[in-house]
Amino acid sequence: MKRLTIRDIAAIEVGAAILGTGGGGNPYYGKLQLMEQMKKGGVVDVISLDELDDDAWVVSLGGIGAPAVSVEKIYQGEELCRAVQALERETGRKVDALISSEIGGANSMKPMLTAAQLGLPIVDADGMGRAFPEMQMTTFSIYGHQSAPAAMSDSHGNTVLFTHLTGEVWLERLARACVVQMGGTAGIAEAPMAGSFVKRFSVPGTITQAMTLGYAVLDANRENRDPIAEICRRESGCVLFEGKIVDLERSMKAGFTRGKLQVAGVNRFSGDNATVDIQNENLIFRHNGEVRCCVPDLIVILDLETGHAITTEVLRYGQKISVLGLPCHPLLRTETALRVIGPEAFGYPDVVYQPLAEPPVKP
């Protein structure tokens, strides 16, 4: 078990924003809430999958809504506590540990805040290894977990319980309709999972991954080294493009931030152009009209100088950016997974997923 420090949280913010592929919500506000909780005596204890008991009762949780809304409508801070407590009342059993539905963006911070508030450990893993816009897109749902009963709570204290669903996609549809009425953001906790299931079907070590990645970027900036090269080295990634944002379409539709980014090349990409299609996260990257990277691999937009991630809600005209491609975890590349999180699942039937280089096996 590792107890996180405030310095660790600052590093996780940087790394989780990178892994969020533009989505998951901006982690800055979540970081401030978590740090305040820690200053009041709250602790964040992270346990590895090896330390997790097979019969432990583990709840996956995170925020739901549009990243563009989260900039203006800040979380009250106890949404996920109420959701977890509603699940405990419904199931009649206490939760043993929490796990993030996605490590990307603010959904790295919110589960840790909830863990500190409830005095529970959080598992060093998640259900995506990145961020995706819809709840059935977790490895938990992809590989057989039934998400009901699930509980959802907003900043006003309204709490909704979903007790029966005819399929995983129905939690996404019904919860998305609710979150629109709740003002565009809420917290949601899904049915408890056995520790043995979590060990098999979660993406392992992602809190540690976000933390070490964040420290690497912070250290590179402090030591005047290239942070983008450091990210590529650590994550087996590559620079897909460098350029200046010349056009941005972005709107809120049906509880999602949707849009398209257009970029004019600079440096070795001078004279070229690129686009990125967005649905909360960066989905499809095209270079001179040709698809070069797509979901489920990670398309990451960074500040060209600092290597810090630029999430979709804070993209602006004129920003100079670097676009990276990072390979996703093997659990996201199976035929079963691609039916749920491949390009066709997002409305791109003509885009064929071509994986980036296989990620290395980590000890």
C-alpha positions in Angstrom: 0.0 0.0 0.0 1.2 3.5 -0.8 -0.1 6.6 0.9 0.0 9.5 -1.6 1.4 12.9 -0.7 0.2 16.3 -1.9 3.3 16.4 -4.2 2.2 13.0 -5.7 -1.3 14.5 -6.4 0.2 17.4 -8.3 2.2 14.9 -10.4 -0.9 12.7 -11.0 -2.8 15.8 -12.2 -0.2 16.3 -15.0 0.0 12.6 -16.0 -3.8 12.0 -15.8 -4.4 15.0 -18.1 -2.1 13.4 -20.7 -3.7 10.0 -20.4 -7.1 11.6 -20.7 -6.7 12.2 -24.4 -8.4 15.5 -24.1 -11.3 14.3 -21.9 -12.2 13.1 -18.5 -12.7 16.7 -17.4 -10.0 19.1 -16.4 -8.2 17.7 -13.3 -7.2 21.0 -11.9 -10.3 21.6 -9.8 -10.4 18.1 -8.6 -6.8 18.4 -7.5 -7.6 21.5 -5.4 -10.5 19.7 -3.7 -8.4 16.7 -3.0 -5.5 18.7 -1.6 -7.9 20.6 0.7 -9.3 17.2 1.9 -5.7 16.0 2.6 -4.9 19.2 4.5 -7.9 18.5 6.7 -6.4 15.0 7.5 -7.8 12.9 4.7 -5.5 10.2 3.3 -5.3 8.5 -0.1 -4.1 4.9 0.3 -3.4 3.2 -3.0 -3.4 -0.6 -3.1 -2.0 -2.8 -6.0 -4.0 -5.5 -7.7 -1.8 -8.0 -5.9 -2.9 -6.6 -2.5 -6.6 -6.8 -3.4 -8.5 -9.7 -1.9 -10.3 -11.9 -4.4 -13.6 -11.5 -2.5 -13.2 -7.8 -1.9 -16.3 -5.6 -2.9 -14.9 -3.0 -5.4 -16.9 -0.1 -6.8 -16.0 1.7 -10.0 -16.9 5.4 -10.0 -16.3 8.7 -11.7 -17.9 11.9 -13.1 -20.3 11.9 -16.0 -21.0 14.9 -18.2 -19.4 17.3 -20.7 -15.9 18.6 -20.1 -16.9 22.0 -21.4 -19.5 22.3 -18.6 -17.1 21.3 -15.9 -15.0 24.5 -16.3 -18.0 26.7 -15.2 -20.0 24.2 -13.0 -17.5 23.0 -10.4 -18.3 19.8 -8.4 -19.7 20.3 -5.0 -17.4 17.6 -3.8 -19.6 14.9 -2.2 -21.5 13.7 -5.3 -19.6 10.4 -5.4 -19.9 9.8 -1.7 -23.6 10.0 -2.0 -23.6 7.6 -4.9 -21.4 5.0 -3.1 -23.6 5.2 0.0 -26.7 4.8 -2.1 -25.2 1.6 -3.6 -24.3 0.3 -0.1 -27.9 0.8 1.0 -29.2 -0.9 -2.1 -26.9 -3.9 -1.9 -26.9 -4.2 1.9 -23.1 -4.6 1.9 -20.2 -2.2 2.7 -17.7 -1.4 0.0 -14.1 -2.6 0.6 -12.3 -0.5 -2.1 -12.8 2.0 -4.9 -11.5 2.0 -8.4 -11.6 4.8 -11.0 -13.7 4.1 -14.1 -11.1 6.0 -16.1 -7.7 7.3 -15.2 -8.0 10.2 -17.6 -8.4 13.8 -16.5 -10.6 14.7 -13.5 -11.8 11.2 -13.2 -8.4 10.4 -11.7 -9.0 12.9 -8.9 -12.7 12.4 -8.0 -12.4 8.8 -7.0 -9.3 9.6 -4.8 -11.3 12.4 -3.2 -14.1 10.0 -2.5 -11.7 7.4 -1.1 -10.2 10.1 1.3 -13.7 11.2 2.4 -15.0 7.6 3.0 -11.8 6.2 4.5 -11.4 3.5 1.7 -8.4 2.4 -0.3 -8.3 3.0 -4.0 -7.0 0.4 -6.4 -4.0 1.2 -8.6 -5.9 0.4 -11.8 -8.8 1.6 -13.8 -11.3 0.6 -16.5 -9.9 2.3 -19.5 -6.2 3.2 -19.2 -7.3 6.6 -20.7 -10.7 8.3 -21.0 -13.7 7.5 -23.2 -17.0 9.4 -23.4 -19.5 6.6 -22.6 -19.8 4.3 -19.6 -20.2 1.0 -21.4 -16.7 1.6 -22.7 -14.9 0.3 -19.6 -13.0 -2.9 -19.7 -15.3 -4.0 -16.8 -18.4 -3.7 -19.0 -16.7 -5.0 -22.1 -15.7 -8.2 -20.4 -18.9 -9.0 -18.7 -19.6 -6.9 -15.6 -23.3 -5.8 -15.2 -23.3 -2.2 -14.1 -26.7 -2.2 -12.3 -27.5 -1.3 -9.7 -25.8 2.0 -10.2 -26.3 5.3 -8.4 -25.9 8.8 -9.6 -25.8 12.1 -7.6 -25.5 15.8 -8.6 -24.2 18.9 -6.8 -27.6 19.6 -5.3 -27.9 16.2 -3.6 -30.4 14.7 -6.1 -29.6 11.0 -6.2 -31.0 8.5 -8.8 -30.7 4.7 -8.6 -30.7 2.5 -11.6 -31.8 -0.9 -10.4 -32.2 -2.9 -13.6 -30.9 -2.5 -17.1 -31.5 -4.7 -20.2 -27.9 -4.0 -21.4 -24.8 -2.0 -20.5 -25.6 0.7 -23.1 -28.8 1.6 -21.3 -26.9 2.9 -18.2 -25.1 5.3 -20.6 -28.4 6.4 -22.3 -30.4 6.8 -19.1 -27.7 8.4 -17.1 -26.8 10.8 -20.0 -30.4 11.9 -20.1 -30.4 12.5 -16.3 -27.1 14.4 -16.4 -28.5 16.9 -18.9 -31.3 17.7 -16.4 -28.7 17.9 -13.6 -26.9 20.7 -15.3 -24.3 18.8 -17.3 -22.3 17.2 -14.6 -22.8 14.5 -11.9 -21.1 11.6 -10.2 -21.9 8.0 -10.8 -21.0 4.7 -9.0 -21.6 1.3 -10.6 -22.5 -2.1 -9.2 -19.7 -3.6 -7.0 -17.3 -6.1 -8.6 -15.4 -9.0 -7.0 -11.7 -8.4 -6.5 -11.0 -11.5 -8.6 -12.8 -9.9 -11.6 -11.0 -6.6 -11.1 -7.7 -8.4 -11.2 -8.4 -9.9 -14.6 -10.1 -7.1 -16.4 -8.8 -3.8 -15.2 -6.0 -1.8 -16.8 -3.2 -2.3 -14.1 -1.0 0.3 -12.4 -2.6 3.4 -13.9 -2.4 5.6 -10.8 1.3 4.9 -10.6 1.6 5.4 -14.4 0.0 8.8 -14.2 2.1 9.8 -11.3 5.5 8.8 -12.8 4.5 10.4 -16.1 3.6 13.6 -14.3 6.9 13.7 -12.4 8.7 13.1 -15.7 7.1 16.1 -17.3 7.6 18.3 -14.3 11.3 17.2 -14.0 12.0 17.7 -17.7 10.6 21.3 -17.5 12.6 22.1 -14.4 15.8 20.7 -16.0 15.3 22.3 -19.4 14.9 18.9 -21.1 12.3 18.1 -23.8 9.2 16.9 -21.9 7.5 15.6 -25.1 10.4 13.4 -26.0 10.2 12.1 -22.4 6.5 11.3 -22.7 7.1 9.4 -26.0 10.0 7.4 -24.5 8.1 6.4 -21.4 4.8 5.6 -23.2 6.2 4.1 -26.4 4.5 7.0 -28.3 5.3 9.1 -31.3 4.8 12.7 -32.4 2.0 12.7 -35.0 2.0 16.5 -35.7 3.2 19.9 -34.6 1.2 23.0 -35.5 -0.9 26.0 -34.7 -4.7 25.8 -34.1 -6.4 27.7 -37.0 -10.0 26.6 -36.5 -12.1 25.0 -33.8 -15.7 23.8 -33.8 -17.0 22.9 -30.3 -20.5 22.6 -29.0 -22.5 20.8 -26.3 -24.8 18.1 -27.7 -26.8 15.5 -25.7 -24.4 15.7 -22.7 -21.2 15.6 -24.8 -18.6 18.1 -25.9 -18.4 17.5 -29.7 -16.3 19.3 -32.3 -13.3 19.3 -34.7 -9.9 20.9 -34.5 -8.0 22.1 -37.5 -4.2 22.6 -37.2 -1.6 24.2 -39.6 1.8 22.5 -39.4 4.9 24.1 -38.1 8.6 23.0 -37.8 9.0 19.7 -39.8 5.3 19.7 -40.5 5.3 23.2 -42.1 2.9 23.2 -45.1 0.9 20.3 -43.9 -2.5 20.3 -42.1 -4.2 18.1 -39.6 -7.6 17.6 -38.0 -8.8 16.0 -34.8 -12.4 14.8 -34.3 -13.7 15.2 -30.7 -16.4 13.6 -28.6 -15.3 14.7 -25.1 -12.0 12.9 -26.0 -9.8 13.1 -29.2 -11.1 10.3 -31.4 -9.7 10.5 -34.9 -6.4 12.2 -36.1 -5.9 12.9 -39.8 -2.7 14.2 -41.4 -3.3 15.8 -44.8 -6.7 14.1 -44.9 -5.4 10.6 -44.1 -6.3 8.8 -40.8 -3.0 8.3 -38.9 -4.3 7.4 -35.5 -7.7 6.6 -34.0 -9.5 5.1 -30.9 -8.7 3.1 -28.9 -5.1 4.3 -29.2 -4.5 7.6 -27.4 -4.4 10.9 -29.3 -2.9 13.5 -27.0 -2.7 17.2 -27.5 0.1 19.0 -25.6 1.4 22.5 -25.3 4.3 22.5 -27.8 6.7 24.0 -25.2 5.8 22.6 -21.9 4.4 19.2 -22.7 1.4 19.8 -20.5 -1.9 18.4 -21.8 -4.6 20.7 -23.3 -8.0 19.3 -22.6 -10.8 19.7 -25.1 -12.6 22.4 -23.1 -9.6 24.7 -23.1 -8.5 24.4 -26.7 -8.2 27.8 -28.3 -7.4 29.4 -31.6 -3.7 30.2 -32.0 -2.4 27.7 -29.5 0.8 25.9 -30.6 0.5 22.2 -30.0 2.1 18.8 -30.4 -0.2 15.9 -31.2 1.1 12.5 -29.9 -0.1 9.0 -30.5 0.3 6.6 -27.6 -0.6 2.8 -27.8 -3.5 1.7 -25.7 -3.4 -1.3 -23.3 -3.8 -4.8 -25.0 -7.2 -5.2 -23.2 -8.6 -2.5 -25.5 -7.4 -4.1 -28.7 -9.3 -7.4 -28.8 -12.1 -8.0 -31.2 -14.6 -7.9 -28.3 -13.2 -4.5 -27.2 -13.1 -2.9 -30.6 -16.8 -3.6 -31.1 -17.4 -1.2 -28.2 -14.5 1.3 -28.5 -13.2 1.0 -32.0 -13.9 3.8 -34.6 -17.1 2.2 -35.9 -18.6 2.5 -32.4 -18.1 6.2 -32.6 -19.8 6.6 -36.0 -16.8 6.0 -38.3 -17.6 2.8 -40.2 -15.1 3.6 -42.9 -12.1 4.0 -40.5 -10.2 0.8 -40.0 -8.2 0.6 -36.7 -4.5 0.3 -37.3 -2.7 -0.1 -34.0 0.3 1.9 -33.1 3.3 -0.1 -31.9 2.5 -2.7 -29.2 3.1 -1.3 -25.7 5.9 -3.0 -23.8 5.1 -5.4 -21.1 5.7 -3.7 -17.8 6.8 -5.7 -14.7 
